[in-house]
Amino acid sequence: MKILPKSVYVHIPFCKSKCSYCGFFSKPVNQYDVRRVLNAEITELKKSVFQKPAQTLYIGGGSPASVGCEILCSFLSKVVELTGAAGEFTVEINPADADEKLLKELFELGVNRVSIGVQSFCDNELAFLGRGYSAKQAEKIIGAAEIIGFKNIGIDLIFAVPGSNLKNWRQTLKKAIQSSVQHISAYSLTYEKNTPLEKTKLSGKIKTVDEETDRKMFEAAIRKLTDAGFEHYEISNFAKPGCQCRHNLTYWKNEHYLGIGPAAASFSGDYRIENISDIDKYVKYIEQNKEPAAEKIKITPSEKASQTAVLNLRLLEGIDLAGYKEKTGFDIFELFSSSIEKNLELKFLQLKDDRLSLTANALPIADSVLCDFAQSD
Amino acid sequence: MNTENIRNFCIIAHIDHGKSTLADRLLLLTGTVSQKDFKEQMLDTMDIERERGITVKASAVTMHYTLNGVEYMLNLIDTPGHVDFHYEVSRSMAACEGALLVVDASQGVEAQTVANAYLAVDSGLEIIPVINKIDLPAAQPKVVAEEIEHILGINKNECFYISAKSGQGVPELLEAIVTFLPPPAVDSTKQTRALIFDSHYDEYRGVICYVRVISGQLNTSDKILMMGSSRSYQVSELGKFIPEMEKIDSLGAGEVGYVIANIRTLSDVTIGDTITLAKEPAKKLLPGYKKPLQMVFSDFYPGNNTDYSHLRSAFEKLSLNDASFTFVPQNSPALGFGFRCGFLGLLHMEIIQERLERESNIEVVQTAPTVTYEVVETSGETYRIDSPSHLPEKTKIAELREPYVKLEVITPKDAIGSIMKLAEMKRCHLIKTDYISPTRVMMEFRAPLAEIVYDFYDQLKGISRGYATMDYKFTGFEAGDLVKIDILVNKAIVDALSLIVHRSNAEARGRKMLVKLRKAIPRHQFEIPLQAAIGGKIIARESIKAFRKDVTAKLYGGDVTRKMKVLKRQKEGKKRMKSIGSVQIPQQAFMSILDTSE
């Protein structure tokens, strides 16, 4: 029996101006007929098969608010009509595009979680990242969300930004803790392929943060946030008890999900599907009643087992051994015997309470361990 | 032809001193080659020789020359110029009665010339000293004549002054070859005996043996016997090179020519062996027969775009026309499949490597050359090993001996100090210093071959700005304070990296190795200690720091497919590397550690 996706992601592929580091699919909002694009997304959602009401609904981008309050809200009300009231309903917020009014309307629409892309509480870092708002403005938006009544506020932070140091980072962490949010994602700056930032790096014009400092920043985040009562539950994610992002847990538990919109990805049945990364073509396909998929890959049972292992291991709770066999059909100790043996010996993996997980030592170099699970031994 | 009218001779010269030009000039003057057919360096048949100015394989050419109404047969036997081919040179000389010693009027006597001249004297050859390139602006013929007299004891008044290029003085030299050099001695042995002084492989005709008939006669219909190897063959063709092959019916005593006898592989023929007739064999071999002795060893591994079977067939092809190098398959846990090759000397090794790359379009990675060692066990058993991994355990070794050579260096005198320093560093003992002219000196050392094969020549060239030349000759094995250095990566010994060195160099060599290793091994998840040890004692250490950060920050639904591909590549990358314990070493990097070029 086919298990229906319980989580829905809706991609709004627009922003006012693209940040130099951003590798997501997003285009300038003023160059498109936004309503037509969003209508196409509604059409795609109507045709899609998923469990209703959805357990989680996540509106990401781009910057959803970049399309304007009115358009966004009317779009979201149509979405909710189709998905039903999701237990967790998140909207991503770029502080540059948001105000109190918007937050209030979202709250009234049933949005119960906002994910605010703060990135930093240091103005010079915000300037480097090209975010277009100050630390003060970001704090204000968080405060507003809290006052409006959001009980689940998440923020994103980026560390190891060129020019930053441990002291700056500790400052940002301190402000994040003081802002009394429930969820913090702390990402080391990634130099994504084909971004302006990557080009600047390759040209040698910026001095990147050295590996040792990067690691110390990561470790500082773990220490400070857990001390402040956050639970470190995924490599880059921290949450107050009960406030883990249920939508994102879908990905790491390798459960099915539905992605709507240009460049959005779905995992449904035995297939991983990625929609076309071209807004005009996406709209055209939908309007011509064609599938907007650019790629549809059948996942074999052993590939699924491998992906499950890699994704589960990003969670600090690791792999539930009994659940793994049930879900994938494989005994992980047979499939990855030498990988597991080697990494247990090197103390990068640990076995505890019928779970296999990364050790604290392994977290900063997780890819070098996870790659051992990228295909069966 | 009456042996009285035969002259067999060779030319001894340093590279670029004009041996080939003189040979060409003689061919022209005697009308053996017409001006029309003439191309430079007629006798050097392989490209590589023509380009490097080195003659690898001897060949022989017969010329006819008339003096005062009498016709003479002149056989010019070409000899390898380098003493790596010492044995081959000595066999070529054994086929001659005389030698032209050619020295460049601007360069003077070089080390290799001296070594070969001594060899000619030892072989009982009559020597005509020839000073070439006298038309060059920098020529100092008188000074060079003094050098020859001083160092070789040949009267300077006997020197011929020529320009092989323009032909000046060559007719007089040609006359001297007849009047000055003796005809072949009459050997009264009744049975046929012919010396094989060289051979080469022809794709269509099989092995071609170059022979000098000492006694008796060889005929086309003869069944012959190789006395050393006890193999017999039916002669299918006899002939001479003039300089193209020309068939004849018989070769008489004193004559030089070739024999084709349906011999399929070159390894069936040993240079120095004696050919006799199967129906009436000679009783004794001609003197001097030896099997080629490999002194220098190096491992060859397939490089980029080359696989093992490719390399093997290339070696097989090469061995068809060079029977003096050996190749034995070897499988190193660290380096995979390759060959351990033995060479007569350093130059020989270089030539093989170059021919491999040129003739078979193969890329090879070559390890630093090592030498043969002689092990004396406590039981008294004595044997030789060509790889440190063949050393028995330490308690069994009563004595370890290494090969020594007589090393001769000729250098401008202002480099003496630096050369002495280098020599000291390389454990060489100065035997004597001899001024061969007011500005140039010949130094003779007793030297361990292992030090000479390990970058000595490059350093010598460096400190003398290219002017010093050297030559060496194996003299024997001598006991030394030799130790085996083991290299440990993450506390595990890597067999393929073990070295035998003199104790005095052990620390420096060990350290150098570790530095190279440190650069070649990528950082791992953990710190990797590198150690060099003698027995259990650590003599040098280094470490490779662990990488500190390697983690994808964001991995959400849309990233899974792409990220899995990246991780898969990362895993495959690990797999392509050689595992030594939990340390992964890229094979190519590993080879760069062993590669001699820096």
Contacts between the chains, C-beta under 8 A, distances in Angstrom:
chain1	res1	chain2	res2	distance
A	9	B	557	6.2
A	187	B	553	3.9
A	187	B	554	5.9
A	188	B	549	7.3
A	188	B	551	7.4
A	188	B	553	4.9
A	189	B	553	7.8
A	190	B	552	7.5
A	190	B	553	5.2
A	190	B	554	6.9
A	211	B	547	6.9
A	211	B	548	4.6
A	211	B	549	4.9
A	212	B	548	5.5
A	214	B	548	7.4
A	214	B	549	4.9
A	215	B	548	4.4
A	215	B	549	4.8
A	218	B	549	7.2
A	218	B	551	7.9
A	235	B	551	6.2
A	235	B	552	7.9
A	235	B	553	7.7
A	235	B	555	7.8
A	236	B	553	5.3
A	236	B	554	6.6
A	248	B	556	6.4
A	250	B	557	7.6
A	251	B	555	7.4
A	251	B	556	5.3
A	251	B	557	4.8
A	251	B	560	7.2
A	252	B	555	7.8
A	257	B	557	5.6
A	259	B	557	6.3
A	259	B	558	7.0
A	263	B	558	7.1
A	264	B	558	6.8
A	265	B	557	5.0
A	265	B	558	3.9
A	265	B	560	7.3
A	265	B	561	7.5
A	266	B	557	7.8
A	267	B	557	6.8
A	267	B	560	7.4
A	272	B	560	6.7
A	272	B	561	5.5
A	274	B	558	7.0
A	274	B	561	6.9
A	295	B	561	7.5
A	297	B	561	6.5
A	303	B	564	8.0
A	306	B	564	7.3
A	307	B	560	6.3
A	307	B	564	6.0
A	310	B	563	7.9
A	310	B	564	6.8
A	310	B	567	6.5
A	311	B	555	7.2
A	311	B	560	7.1
A	314	B	555	6.0
A	342	B	582	6.7
A	345	B	582	7.8
A	346	B	525	6.7
A	346	B	526	6.8
A	346	B	582	6.8
A	348	B	525	6.8
A	363	B	551	6.9
A	364	B	548	6.5
A	364	B	549	5.3
A	364	B	550	7.5
A	364	B	551	6.0
A	365	B	525	5.6
A	365	B	547	6.5
A	365	B	548	7.3
A	365	B	549	6.6
A	365	B	550	4.4
A	365	B	551	6.3
A	366	B	550	7.3
A	366	B	551	4.3
A	366	B	552	7.6
A	367	B	550	4.8
A	367	B	551	5.3
A	367	B	552	5.8
A	367	B	567	6.7
A	367	B	570	6.7
A	368	B	525	5.2
A	368	B	547	7.5
A	368	B	550	4.8
A	368	B	570	7.4
A	369	B	525	7.5
A	370	B	567	5.8
A	371	B	567	4.2
A	371	B	568	7.5
A	371	B	570	3.8
A	371	B	571	4.5
A	371	B	574	7.1
A	372	B	571	6.2
A	372	B	574	7.8
A	373	B	567	7.8
A	374	B	564	6.2
A	374	B	567	3.8
A	374	B	568	4.2
A	374	B	570	7.0
A	374	B	571	4.6
A	375	B	568	5.6
A	375	B	571	6.4
